[in-house]
Amino acid sequence: MGVGMLATVVVLAMVLVGGQLPQAYCQRVLVGMTVVRNASANGAYCLDGSLPAYHWHRGFGSGENNWLLQFEGGGWCNDVETCLDRAKSSRGSTRYMSKYEVFSGILSNDPSLNPDFYNWNRVKLRYCDGASFTGDGQFNNGTSSLYFRGQRIWHAIILDLLPKGLGNARKALLSGCSAGGLSVFLHCDSFTKYLPASASVKCLSDAGFFLDVQDISSVYTMRSFYKSLILLQDIQKNLNINCTSSVNYPALCFFPQYALKFITTPIFILNSAYDVFQFHHILVPPSSDPRGHWSRCKLNATACNATQIQILQGFRSHMIEALKFLAEHTGTGGMFINSCFTHCQSESQDTWFAPNSPRIHNRTIAEAVGEWYFGRRISKEIDCPYPCDSTCHNLIPAASGLPVFQYS
C-alpha cells in the first residue's frame, strides 16, 4: 500500500464506539513514513546514525502542484551526555519513531478543517538531530559516536522531494512548530532557493519565536544554552551571514528576534505572548526557582499572584517589542500573537480551525494564515493582554508533556 493510500486510513481504527469510529477520529488521517535512502550519500544521519525520514500526503486537484512542508519540533540537546540519551529515543533516531503520523490541523486533508491547504502536498519532516536542522559536525570518542547533521538532513529531504513534484511547485509554505518553528527562521530563505523562481514561497513559524531575555534571576539562561548547542553541533557557519556579520555575538543569530530582519522571504509568526515553553524554560527555568515559588502559577495561570502576573506581562512586552520590525516595517509579513497559555497551535485541530478555536478580532489562526498567504488581507493580529481573551484554551501541560528541553 502506497503512502497516499495509507494516508486515508482512519486513525485509531481499532477504537470502535457502537460499531463506528468517534467523529473526532474520522476527521484525521494516518500517513506512512518515507525513509530517505540516499541520505547517506551526503552524510545526512540522525544523531545515532540512522537515516532521516518524512511523511508525505500527496496533493490533489487544484493543490496538486502546491507544497506545505512542516518541521517537527521537540527541543534540543546541547552536550554529549544529553545527545547520547536523545539518540536512544524518537528524538534522535528514526529507529524509534512511529512509522505512521496523524495529520491534523494545518496538515489535515479535510476542507472543512483546513480550508486553504487541505489538498496541497503536505509533508512532515521528522526531527532527529537535536539542533533545529542546523548542525554539521560529528562526535566520536572511540566508544560512542554522534552525528550532528541537521543541515545535511534538511538538504537530503529536499533533494528527495524535488523529483517527486516539489521541483515544480507553484505555491509553497515552509512551516514548523516549536524547535521546528525555529527551523523555519533558520531555513526560510534557503527553501526559496530550491524552488522555481516563479513559485510563490512563504514561511510560517508556530511557537518558534524564542526570546533572548533574562530569566527571573537576571540570567540569560537560553542564551547560554544556545551557545553550548552552537559550539557542540558546529552551527555558526550555517547561520544567516548577513546577521552574523552585523552583531558582536554571532551566536545571537540563532534567536529569531535578531535573524528576522535579514529574512527576505515573506514570513508569518504564530505565537502566544505567554508561550508555555518559554514561560517554563526561559522566563522561569528550574534553575531560577529552586524553591518552587512559581510551581502553582506554572500549572494554572489563575494561581499566579499579582507580582507574577506583572512579570508575565513584562515578558509579553519584550515579545511585542521584538516583533516591532515585522509589525511596522514589512508589508509582506504577518502575525497572530494571542494571549493563550499554550505552545504550538497549527497542528492541533482545536486551535487551528474549529468552532471554539482561539480568535483575535473574530478570526481563527487558519483564517489569518490563509488570508495572509493568499493576499486576501493584511493579517497582523496582536491580542490584548491576559486575561482579556475568552477564546483561549490555555493548554498548560504537565511537566512531562512539555517539549523536550535538556539542560547541561
N, C-alpha and C positions, 0 to 999 in steps of 0.2 A: 504494500500500500504506500503510495507516494505522500510527500509532505502535505500537498494540497488536500488530499482525501483525509489524511489524519487530522487536519485542521477542522474538519467538520464533525469529528467525533464529539459527542456531548460529554462535558466534564462530569466526572463522578457518576458514570453511568450505572455503577453498582448501587447507588443510593436511591432507592425507589420509595415513593410515597403514594400508596394506593394504586400501585401499578404504573405511576407516572413520575417523571422527574419534577422536583420543585422548579417553579418558573425561573428563579434566580439562576439556577444551574443551566437551564435551557438557553440562556442568553449568552453563554460563553462557549469557547472552543478550545480544544487541545491542539497544540502544534508540535510536531516532532522535531527533534534535534538534527542538525546537519553538522557533521564534523568536517573541519577544513583540512582535508587530507594533504594538500600541497603546502601547508603552512611550514613544514619542516624545511622547505627549500630556502626560506629566508630566515630560518631560526626563530620562528614565531611559536613559542611554547608558553603554556601556563606555568605557574610557579613550580609545579612538581615535574615538569617536562611533558605533560600530556598535551595533545593537540587542542587548539581553540575550537569554538563551536558557535552556532547561532540557530535561531528558529525562524523559519520563513513561511508566511502565509501568502500565497500568490494573489496578486491583484486581479481584478476582473472588470469587465465593462469599461466605463469611462475612466476608471482608475488603473487600467492595465499597465500604463507607462508611468505611473506615479509611485514614488517610493518614500516610505517612512521608516527610518532606522532608529531604534530605541536602545541606548546604552543601559545595561543592567547596572544597578547600584549595589552597595554592600561594604562601605567603609574602606579602610586601608590598613597596611601593616608597615611599620617604619623601622623595624630592626630584624635581625636574623631570626631571633627566637620566635617572635610573633609570626613572621612569614613562614617559618617551618611548620608552625601549628596550622596556619591557614592553608598550606599546601596539602594538608591531610583532610581538607574539607571541600565542600562545594564552592567555596570562595576562592580556591586556589587550584582546582583540578576538575577537568570535565569528567574524570572517572567517577566522581561522587555526585555529579549533578543529576537532577531529574531529567529524564530523556524526553519528557513532554512538558510544555509550559502552557498555562492558561493565558489566553489573550482576552483582555477586557479593557474597559476604558478607551484610551486612545488607540488601542490595538484591536478593539472589537470589530467584527465584520457585519454588525447589525446597524443599518442606517438610523434606526430609532434610538440607538445608544451611542452612536459615533457618527453624526450626520455628515461631516466633511471628509473623513479619512477612511470610512468603512470598507471601501472597495480598492484601496491602494494596496500595493505590495507592502506588507508590514513585517519588519524584521527585528527580532530581539537579539542583541549581541550579548553573549554570556560573558560575565566578568570573572576573570581568573588570574589577574596579575597583581592585584593589590595596590595599584597606583593610578587609577583612572585612565588606563590605556596609554600611559606616557613613558614608562621605564624603558631602558635599553642597556641592560648590564647583566651580570651573572655573578653568583657566589658559589665558590667551591672550596671547602677546607680539607678535601681528601676523604671526608666521611659523609658530608651532606652537600647537596647541590640545590641551588635555587635559580630559576630563570626569571629575570626581571625584563620581560619582553613585551610589555603592553603596547608600545608604539608599533612594534612589528605585527602584533596580533591585529591591531586596527587596520594596518596595511594589508595583511593577508586576507582578512574577511572582505574588505572592499574588492580586492583582486578576484576573489571567488565569486562575488556578486555581479561584477561588471558584465561578464559574458552571459549572465542569466537575465539580463534586462536592465540592470542599473546603469550600464553604459549608455543606454538610450533614453534615460529618464527625461521626462518633460517637466515634471514637478518633483521636488524632493524636500523632505523635512528631516533634519537630524535632531533627535530628542534624547532625553535621558533623565533619570531620577536619582537624587542623592549624589553619591560618588559618580554615578552616570551623568547626572546633571552637570557636575563639574567637568566631566569629559567633553560635554558639548562646548563649553567655553574654550577648552584646550584644542579641539579638533574642528571647530565650526568652519574656519576659513580653508583648512586643508581638504575638507569634504567637498567644497565647491570646486577645487582644482581637479578632482577626479571626474567630474561630470561635464556634459556638453555645455558650451558657452551659452547656448540658447535656453538651458534649463532654468526654471525658477527655483532657486535653492535658498532655504531659510532654516533657522535653528530655534529649538525650544529647550530651555533648561528648566527642569522641575526640581525644586528644593536643592539646587546646586550652588546657590549664591552664598557660599560660606564666607563669613566676615573675618577680617583681620582686626579684632578688637581685644581689649583687655578683659580678663575674667573678673569676678567679684573680688579677687585678691590682688588685682592690678598686675597680673602676669599675662603675657601673650602666649597662652598655652597652645593655641592652634598654630601660631607661627613657629614655635619650637618643634611641634610635631611635624609640620610640613617640611621644615628644614632638614630634619633627620631622614624623612622619607625621600626627599630630593637627592640627598647625598647617597643614600643606600642604593637607590634604583637608577642613578645617573640620569636624572630627569632634566636638569637645567638646559642641556643642549637642545631639548625638544620644546622649550617654551617659546612664546612669541618673541622673536628677536627685536622687534620694534619696542616691545615693552621692556625687555631685559636691558636694553641699551639706554633706557630713559629713567631708570631708577637706580639708586645707590645700592640696593639689596636685590639682585636679580631674582632670588627665590620668591619674592613677593608676587611675582607674575603668575604664580600658581593660584593666587587668590583672584576670583573673578572681578573684584572691585578695581584692581589695577590693570587687568588684562582687557576689560570691557571696551575701553576707548580705542583700542587698537584692532578690534574685530570689525572687519568691513562687511561681512555677510549679515543681512538682517536677522536680528535675534529677538526672541520673546522670553521674558523672565517670569516664571510662575514660582512664587514663593510665599510662604507665610511670614509675616513680620515677627511672629513668635514661634518660628520653626522649632519643633520639639527637639530635634537632634542638636541644633545649635544651643538651645536653652540648656540642655543636659550636659553637653560636652565642650562648648566654647565659652558660654557665659558663666555657667556654674559646673565646671568639671569636678569630679570627686576630689581631686587634689586641693581645690579651693574651699571645700565644705566638709572637712574631716569629721565634724560633729553632727552632720546631717541636719543642719538648721533649715535647709531647703527641701528636705525629703517630701514633706506633705505637699508643698507648693508644686514640686515637680510632678506629683501624681495627680493633682487636681488644682487647677488654676483658681478655683473659688476658695481654696485654703490658703492662698498667698496673703500675707499681711500687707499693709499699706506701703511699707518700705520696699518689699519685694516687688510689688506692682510698679512702683516708681522706677526700680532698676530695670524691669522688663520694658517699661515704656522708653527708657533710655536706649535699650538695645534696638527697639523699633526705630527710634530716631536715627541711630547710626546706619541702619539699613536704608532708610529713606534718603539719607544724605548721600550714601554710596551709590544710590540709583539715580541721583540727580542728572548725571550726564545723559542717561538713556531717556529720562523723563523730559528733559529740556532741549537737548542738543542733537537728537537724531529723529528724522521723520520716518525711518524705516523700522524702528524698534517698537516693541510692545511689552506690556507687563500686566500682571494680575497679582497684586500683593494684598492678600487678605489677612484678617486678624484672627485666624483659627490656630489653635494649638494642635498642630499636626505636622506631618512630614511626608512629602510625596502625594500628589493629588491627581496625576494624569493617568495612572494605570488602574486606579480603583474606580469602578463604575459609579459608586455612590458619590464620589467627589467630582468626577469628570463631567458626567451628564446624566442626571436623574431628577425626578420631580422634587426631591428635597436636597439637591446639591447646593453647596455654598454659592453665594451670589454677591456681586458688587454691582450696584445700580441695576439690579434685577437681571444681570447677565451671568450665566454659568461660565465655568472655566472653558468648556468646549466651545461655547458660543464666542467668547472673547478671542480664543486662539484662532478659530475659523475665520472670524471677521478680519483679524489681523493678517493671516496668511493670504487670504484671497482679496485683500484690499477693499473689503466692503465698508469698513470704517476704521478709524484710528482707535486702537484699544490700549489705553494706558490707564489702568484702573488701580487706585490705591485706596484701600479700605480705611475707615475711621478706626481709631484705637480701641483695643479691648476695653470693656466688654460690649461694645455697641452692636456687634453683628450677631443677629439671632439666627442666621442661616448656617453658622459654623457647626461642624460635628465635634470639634475639639477631641480629636482622636489621640489621646495621650496613652501610649502603650506601656506595658510593664517593661522593666529594665531589659528583660530577655528578648523583648520584641523590638528593641531599637536596632538600627543598623549596626553592623559590626564596626567597632572602633577600638583599637587596641593601643594602649599606652606603653611606651618603653619604660 
